[in-house]
Amino acid sequence: MGLTRVKDVPYTAPEARFHFREPVVMLDAAHCQRIEIAHVSEGWIVTEGGRLAGRFETVETAYQQALAICDDLFEQGVPSRVYELPQAA
């Protein structure tokens, strides 16, 4: 059985944040929205589907933005993955 995240549930126990539903089919990376984090000379950038989603001074803030995008996509039923691109030599 798959698990679905439920938002805004008061904390009572770890199992209270999830409920069971029908099995979930895991999608491969080709079927997921790609969110990329890359280091550039002036900091970090985040792209969503090849489009610039923001520029950030630290990798932490870039990841926060990437995860916020993932959360928005999750709410829309769109699977996503975050990739940190290697730095150019």
N, C-alpha and C positions, 0 to 999 in steps of 0.2 A: 504494500500500500504506500502511496505517496503522501508527503506532508505538504501542507499549504500554510504559509505564514499568515497569521491573523494580526492586524494592526490594532493598536489602542485597546489592548486587553489588559486590565489591571493585573499586576504580578501576584499570583497566588502560588503557583508551582510551575516548574519548567514545562510540564505537559499541557498547561493551560494556554500556552502561546501557540499551539498547533492543534489542528484537528485532522482526522483521517478522511480521505476521500478515495475516489477510484485511482488505480495505478497511473502514474505519470510516465509518459514516454520521454526518455532523455534525448534531447536533440543534439546533433553534432555541431561543431563550431560553424559549419557552413550555414546553418539555419538560425544563428544567433546574431543579434545586433552587436557589432564590434565597436568597443570603446577603447581608445588607445591613449596611453600616457607617454609622452616623449620629452626628453631633456633637450632644451635648446639653449643658445648662448645667454639669453636673458631670463632663464628660469625653466618652467615646465609648461607644456601645453596639453590639453585634453581635446581629443577629437571623437565625434560620434558619427559613425558611418562615413568617415572621410571629411566631415565638416568640422571646422573649429568650434569647440564648445567653451573655450576659455583659456586664459594665460594666468599662471600662478608663480609665486616666488619660491614656494617649497613643494617638495614631492608630497608632503602630507596633505596640503590643501588641494593639490591636483587629485589625489586619491579620494578626498572627501567629495569633490565635484563628480568624479567618475561614479562613485557609489550612489550619489544622489540621482544621477542619470539612470543607473541600474534600477533604483527604487521606483522612479517614475515609469520606466518601461515595464517593470514587474506589475505595477498597478494597471497597466494597459494590456497585460497578458502577453507581452513581448519578451522572449528570452534574450539575455545579453551576457557578454563576457568582457572582462577588462584585461587588457594586455599592456605591460610596460615594455616599450621598445628599447632595445639595447642602444647605448650611446655610440655614436659614430667615433671611430678612432682618430 
